[in-house]
Amino acid sequence: MKQIYFIINPKARNGYCLNVWKKVETKLIEDKIPYLAFFTEYHGHAIKLASQIAASNHEQKVIIAVGGDGTISEVVNGIVEYNNITLGFVPGGSGNDFSRGFQIPADPEEALSVILRLIKKEAAIIDIGKVTMKDESEAYFINNMGAGFDALISYEVNHSKVKAWLNKLSLGRLVYVYFLLKKLFSYKCTTIDLSIDGSRHILEQTWFVTVSNQPFYGGGMMIAPDAVPDDGLLDITVVHSLSKLKLLLVFISVFWGKHVQFKEVKTFRGRMVSIQSSSSLYVHADGEDIGYTPLNIHVQTKTLKVLTRVGSMRETVLKERDSNELQ
């Protein structure tokens, strides 16, 4: 078996992630599985740890992130330049959209069991997204990125103590709802100049643009129902030209992926995306603040080896998607 490394974020879900790790560690010891564990100490530390593990030698290794979507995103950014790493995930955060999109069980012991089985098989090779900012800085995302209202919500969540308070009550997912309602009536929409594979779209009164590699974001919202993480394409969702009250209806429906039925919700698919706006907008990648518009996004095809069961649904999703596009 390949050498297994764990990168644990002890602060995820307001410290609850340590309980998750204890369950995982107990199972590892019981099953006499050798491993090395590293704990993050500050924001961005998982990037450094993952990079150091990947660069230590050229042997094939498995890095398993234990934490939330921010933790898995940091590990992705740390290993993206290396081809000797297979990525796994045990959900220990409050949102855990990666585990939903990549079909990893929520229970830590079940997640570990799935990972240990998948290690023995050939890993799935998936796409990721690369964001290039105006200053040429770069960030990679495995779930999704966004510009506009959703990025503002992510910014508020990341800089607020409300999330920690709700996590203590096991209501961490509601933090996005709280800030959506708080910011809804003061937010000013902007005109978006969106280019997808050279095709230009001018969208007025835009609330947000989200570019997705898998269906879920924001703690369970199915923003891109037909997104497939290994099809060489990114799914783009734009919400524009609708009232604040109607946005609430869209928000409610997004948990079931039904928002795409609103005429004010536009969906696209492509490999290269450029986002410019009439005023500077917040930007997030996997829920982490990375700057402001303008920016460019490119899909990085078949870039990352991931321990996932997503392949079991791939053909069904693609067939349904193709059928919908022919109608």
C-alpha positions as CSV (number, residue, x, y, z in Angstrom):
1,M,0.0,0.0,0.0
2,K,1.2,3.5,-0.8
3,Q,2.4,5.7,2.1
4,I,-0.6,7.5,3.6
5,Y,-0.4,11.1,4.9
6,F,-3.1,12.9,6.8
7,I,-3.4,16.7,6.9
8,I,-5.9,17.6,9.7
9,N,-7.4,21.0,10.3
10,P,-8.1,21.0,14.0
11,K,-10.0,24.3,13.8
12,A,-12.5,23.0,11.2
13,R,-16.2,23.2,12.3
14,N,-15.1,25.1,15.4
15,G,-12.9,22.3,16.6
16,Y,-15.3,19.4,16.0
17,C,-12.8,18.1,13.4
18,L,-10.6,16.9,16.2
19,N,-13.4,14.5,17.2
20,V,-13.5,13.3,13.6
21,W,-9.8,12.7,13.6
22,K,-9.9,10.7,16.9
23,K,-12.4,8.3,15.3
24,V,-10.3,8.0,12.2
25,E,-7.1,7.5,14.2
26,T,-8.7,4.8,16.4
27,K,-9.7,2.9,13.3
28,L,-6.3,3.2,11.8
29,I,-4.6,1.9,15.0
30,E,-7.2,-1.0,15.3
31,D,-6.5,-2.1,11.7
32,K,-2.7,-1.6,12.1
33,I,-2.5,0.7,9.1
34,P,0.7,2.8,9.0
35,Y,0.3,6.5,8.5
36,L,1.8,9.9,9.2
37,A,-0.3,12.8,10.5
38,F,0.2,16.6,10.3
39,F,-1.9,19.3,11.9
40,T,-2.4,22.7,10.3
41,E,-1.6,25.7,12.5
42,Y,-2.7,28.7,10.4
43,H,-4.6,29.6,7.3
44,G,-2.8,28.4,4.3
45,H,-0.7,25.9,6.2
46,A,-2.2,22.9,4.4
47,I,-0.8,24.3,1.1
48,K,2.7,24.2,2.6
49,L,2.3,20.8,4.2
50,A,0.9,19.2,1.1
51,S,3.6,20.7,-1.1
52,Q,6.4,19.5,1.3
53,I,5.0,16.0,1.4
54,A,4.7,15.8,-2.4
55,A,8.2,17.2,-3.0
56,S,10.0,15.0,-0.3
57,N,10.6,12.3,-2.9
58,H,9.1,11.0,-6.2
59,E,7.3,8.0,-4.7
60,Q,3.6,7.7,-5.1
61,K,1.7,8.8,-2.0
62,V,-1.8,9.4,-0.7
63,I,-2.7,12.6,1.1
64,I,-6.0,12.6,2.9
65,A,-7.4,15.9,4.0
66,V,-9.4,15.9,7.2
67,G,-11.4,19.1,7.5
68,G,-13.7,21.2,5.5
69,D,-13.8,22.5,1.9
70,G,-11.2,25.1,2.7
71,T,-8.8,22.3,3.9
72,I,-9.3,20.2,0.7
73,S,-8.8,23.3,-1.4
74,E,-5.6,24.2,0.3
75,V,-4.2,20.7,-0.2
76,V,-5.2,20.8,-3.9
77,N,-3.3,24.1,-4.3
78,G,-0.3,22.5,-2.6
79,I,-0.1,19.4,-4.8
80,V,-1.3,20.7,-8.2
81,E,2.3,20.8,-9.6
82,Y,3.0,17.2,-8.6
83,N,1.9,14.0,-10.3
84,N,2.9,11.6,-7.5
85,I,-0.1,12.4,-5.2
86,T,-3.5,10.7,-4.9
87,L,-6.0,12.9,-2.9
88,G,-8.5,11.6,-0.4
89,F,-10.9,13.4,2.0
90,V,-12.6,12.7,5.3
91,P,-15.2,15.4,5.9
92,G,-14.8,17.3,9.2
93,G,-16.1,20.8,8.3
94,S,-19.5,22.5,8.3
95,G,-20.1,22.6,4.6
96,N,-18.4,19.5,3.1
97,D,-19.5,20.1,-0.4
98,F,-16.5,18.1,-1.7
99,S,-17.7,15.0,0.0
100,R,-21.2,15.5,-1.6
101,G,-19.9,16.0,-5.1
102,F,-17.4,13.3,-4.9
103,Q,-19.6,10.8,-3.0
104,I,-17.6,10.4,0.2
105,P,-19.7,9.3,3.3
106,A,-20.3,12.0,6.0
107,D,-19.5,9.5,8.7
108,P,-15.7,9.6,9.3
109,E,-15.3,5.8,9.9
110,E,-17.3,5.1,6.7
111,A,-15.4,7.6,4.8
112,L,-12.1,6.0,5.9
113,S,-13.3,2.6,4.9
114,V,-14.3,3.8,1.5
115,I,-10.9,5.5,1.0
116,L,-9.0,2.4,2.1
117,R,-10.9,0.4,-0.4
118,L,-10.4,2.9,-3.2
119,I,-6.6,3.1,-2.5
120,K,-6.4,-0.5,-3.8
121,K,-8.0,0.5,-7.1
122,E,-6.9,2.9,-9.9
123,A,-7.8,6.4,-8.8
124,A,-10.1,8.7,-10.8
125,I,-8.3,11.4,-12.7
126,I,-10.4,14.6,-12.5
127,D,-10.3,18.2,-13.8
128,I,-9.7,21.3,-11.7
129,G,-10.1,25.0,-12.4
130,K,-7.4,27.6,-12.5
131,V,-8.1,31.2,-11.8
132,T,-5.7,33.9,-13.0
133,M,-6.3,37.4,-11.4
134,K,-5.4,40.8,-12.9
135,D,-2.1,40.8,-11.0
136,E,-1.2,37.4,-12.5
137,S,-1.7,35.7,-9.1
138,E,-3.2,32.2,-9.5
139,A,-5.5,30.0,-7.5
140,Y,-6.9,26.5,-8.2
141,F,-10.4,25.2,-7.3
142,I,-11.7,21.7,-7.2
143,N,-15.4,22.5,-6.3
144,N,-16.2,25.9,-7.7
145,M,-15.4,29.6,-7.8
146,G,-17.7,32.6,-8.0
147,A,-17.8,36.4,-8.5
148,G,-20.5,38.7,-7.1
149,F,-23.1,38.2,-4.4
150,D,-22.1,34.6,-3.6
151,A,-18.5,35.6,-3.2
152,L,-19.5,38.5,-0.9
153,I,-21.4,36.0,1.2
154,S,-18.3,33.8,1.4
155,Y,-16.3,36.8,2.4
156,E,-18.7,37.7,5.2
157,V,-18.8,34.1,6.4
158,N,-15.0,33.8,6.5
159,H,-14.7,37.1,8.5
160,S,-17.5,36.6,11.0
161,K,-17.8,35.0,14.4
162,V,-21.4,33.9,13.6
163,K,-20.2,30.7,11.9
164,A,-18.4,29.6,15.1
165,W,-21.5,30.3,17.1
166,L,-23.7,28.3,14.8
167,N,-21.2,25.5,14.6
168,K,-21.5,25.1,18.4
169,L,-25.2,24.6,17.9
170,S,-24.6,22.2,15.0
171,L,-26.2,24.7,12.7
172,G,-23.1,25.8,10.7
173,R,-24.8,25.4,7.3
174,L,-27.3,28.1,8.2
175,V,-24.5,30.7,8.3
176,Y,-24.9,31.2,4.5
177,V,-28.6,31.8,4.9
178,Y,-28.0,34.3,7.6
179,F,-25.6,36.4,5.6
180,L,-27.7,36.1,2.4
181,L,-30.7,37.7,4.2
182,K,-28.4,40.2,5.9
183,K,-26.8,41.5,2.6
184,L,-29.7,40.9,0.2
185,F,-31.4,44.2,0.3
186,S,-28.3,46.4,0.3
187,Y,-26.5,44.6,-2.5
188,K,-26.1,46.4,-5.9
189,C,-26.1,44.3,-9.0
190,T,-23.6,45.0,-11.8
191,T,-23.2,44.4,-15.6
192,I,-21.1,41.4,-16.3
193,D,-19.0,40.9,-19.5
194,L,-18.7,37.2,-19.7
195,S,-16.6,35.4,-22.3
196,I,-16.8,31.6,-22.7
197,D,-14.5,30.0,-25.2
198,G,-14.5,33.2,-27.2
199,S,-18.2,33.7,-27.2
200,R,-19.2,37.0,-25.4
201,H,-22.2,37.6,-23.2
202,I,-23.2,40.9,-21.7
203,L,-25.5,40.3,-18.7
204,E,-27.0,43.3,-17.0
205,Q,-28.1,43.5,-13.4
206,T,-26.1,40.4,-12.5
207,W,-26.2,39.0,-9.0
208,F,-23.4,36.5,-9.4
209,V,-21.5,34.2,-11.7
210,T,-20.4,30.7,-10.5
211,V,-18.1,28.4,-12.3
212,S,-18.4,24.8,-11.2
213,N,-16.4,21.6,-11.4
214,Q,-19.0,19.5,-9.5
215,P,-22.7,20.2,-8.5
216,F,-22.5,21.4,-4.9
217,Y,-21.5,24.6,-3.0
218,G,-22.5,26.7,0.0
219,G,-23.2,23.7,2.3
220,G,-25.4,21.5,0.0
221,M,-26.8,23.9,-2.6
222,M,-26.9,22.1,-6.0
223,I,-25.7,25.1,-8.0
224,A,-24.6,23.1,-11.1
225,P,-26.8,20.0,-11.2
226,D,-25.2,18.5,-14.3
227,A,-21.5,19.3,-13.6
228,V,-19.2,16.3,-14.0
229,P,-15.6,16.7,-12.7
230,D,-13.9,14.7,-15.4
231,D,-15.6,15.9,-18.6
232,G,-13.0,18.5,-19.5
233,L,-15.6,21.3,-19.1
234,L,-16.6,23.8,-16.4
235,D,-20.3,24.6,-15.8
236,I,-21.2,28.3,-15.6
237,T,-24.3,29.6,-13.8
238,V,-25.3,33.3,-14.0
239,V,-28.2,34.8,-12.0
240,H,-29.3,38.2,-13.3
241,S,-32.2,40.6,-13.9
242,L,-34.5,39.5,-11.1
243,S,-35.9,41.2,-8.0
244,K,-34.6,40.7,-4.5
245,L,-37.7,38.8,-3.5
246,K,-37.5,36.5,-6.5
247,L,-33.9,35.8,-5.7
248,L,-35.1,34.2,-2.5
249,L,-37.2,31.8,-4.5
250,V,-34.2,31.0,-6.6
251,F,-32.2,30.5,-3.4
252,I,-34.7,28.1,-2.0
253,S,-34.9,26.1,-5.2
254,V,-31.1,25.7,-5.6
255,F,-31.0,23.1,-2.9
256,W,-32.8,20.8,-5.3
257,G,-31.1,22.1,-8.5
258,K,-34.4,23.6,-9.7
259,H,-33.2,27.2,-10.0
260,V,-32.1,26.4,-13.6
261,Q,-35.8,26.5,-14.6
262,F,-36.0,30.3,-13.9
263,K,-35.6,32.4,-17.0
264,E,-33.3,34.7,-15.1
265,V,-30.8,31.9,-14.5
266,K,-28.5,31.3,-17.5
267,T,-26.3,28.2,-17.7
268,F,-23.3,27.7,-20.0
269,R,-20.5,25.2,-20.3
270,G,-16.9,25.8,-21.5
271,R,-13.2,25.4,-21.1
272,M,-12.0,29.1,-20.9
273,V,-13.9,31.7,-19.1
274,S,-13.3,35.5,-18.6
275,I,-15.2,37.6,-16.2
276,Q,-15.2,41.4,-16.3
277,S,-17.6,43.7,-14.5
278,S,-18.8,47.3,-14.5
279,S,-17.6,47.5,-10.8
280,S,-15.1,45.4,-8.9
281,L,-16.7,42.3,-7.4
282,Y,-15.6,39.9,-4.7
283,V,-14.2,36.6,-5.9
284,H,-14.0,33.2,-4.1
285,A,-12.4,29.9,-5.0
286,D,-13.8,26.9,-3.0
287,G,-15.3,29.4,-0.6
288,E,-12.0,31.2,0.1
289,D,-11.5,34.9,-0.7
290,I,-8.9,35.3,-3.5
291,G,-9.5,38.9,-4.8
292,Y,-11.7,40.8,-7.2
293,T,-12.7,40.9,-10.8
294,P,-11.5,40.9,-13.6
295,L,-10.2,37.4,-13.9
296,N,-9.7,34.4,-16.2
297,I,-10.6,30.8,-15.6
298,H,-9.2,27.8,-17.4
299,V,-10.1,24.1,-16.9
300,Q,-7.1,21.9,-16.2
301,T,-8.1,18.7,-17.8
302,K,-7.3,15.3,-16.1
303,T,-5.0,16.9,-13.6
304,L,-5.6,15.3,-10.2
305,K,-5.9,11.7,-8.9
306,V,-8.7,11.5,-6.5
307,L,-10.2,8.7,-4.3
308,T,-13.9,9.1,-5.2
309,R,-16.9,7.0,-6.1
310,V,-18.1,9.7,-8.5
311,G,-17.5,7.4,-11.5
312,S,-20.5,5.3,-10.6
313,M,-22.8,8.1,-11.5
314,R,-20.8,9.7,-14.4
315,E,-22.5,7.8,-17.3
316,T,-26.0,8.5,-15.9
317,V,-25.4,12.2,-15.5
318,L,-23.8,12.5,-19.0
319,K,-26.7,10.7,-20.6
320,E,-29.3,12.9,-18.8
321,R,-27.3,16.0,-19.7
322,D,-27.1,15.1,-23.4
323,S,-30.8,14.3,-23.4
324,N,-31.7,17.7,-21.9
325,E,-29.6,19.5,-24.5
326,L,-31.3,17.8,-27.4
327,Q,-34.8,18.8,-26.2
